[in-house]
Amino acid sequence: TVAAAAESPLVVSDRAALAEILQGAKGDAEFRKWMTELRRELHQKPELMYKEFETSKVVQRELAALGVPFTAGIGGTGVVGVIGAGEG
């Protein structure tokens, strides 16, 4: 399954730029709240390896909400988000 994002994918020119974005988000109270709630949601329903069906649904939901296109169903439950570096 390939989900198309409502907007264009997040484009980060290099790993250093992505690291800078994530580092900056650490101090953001709203980001910390979202991440904490997400972690708690995932930990409420632990799943065995290769049977992470609920986890996969949560990851797909969050990627879609962020506008990140993804491919789901890889190896059964795998999800790959597509975060590109532009044209190259």
C-alpha positions, 0 to 999 in steps of 0.5 A, a space after each residue: 500500500 502506498 499512501 500519498 501525502 496531502 502535501 509534498 513530502 518533507 524535504 531535508 537536504 542532508 542528515 545534518 539538517 535533519 539532525 538540526 530539526 530534531 534537535 530543535 524540536 527537543 525543547 518544543 513543549 508541544 512536540 514533547 507532549 506528542 512524542 510522549 503520548 505516542 510512546 505511551 500509546 505504543 507501550 499500551 499494546 506490546 506486540 511480538 516481532 513480525 506481528 506488530 499490526 497495531 504498531 504499524 497502524 499507528 505509524 501509518 496514521 502518524 506519517 499520514 498526519 504529518 504528510 509524509 508519503 509511505 509504503 506499508 505492508 513491507 514484510 507484513 507489518 513494515 512501514 517505510 516513510 519517504 523523506 527525500 532530499 529533493 531532486 537528487 
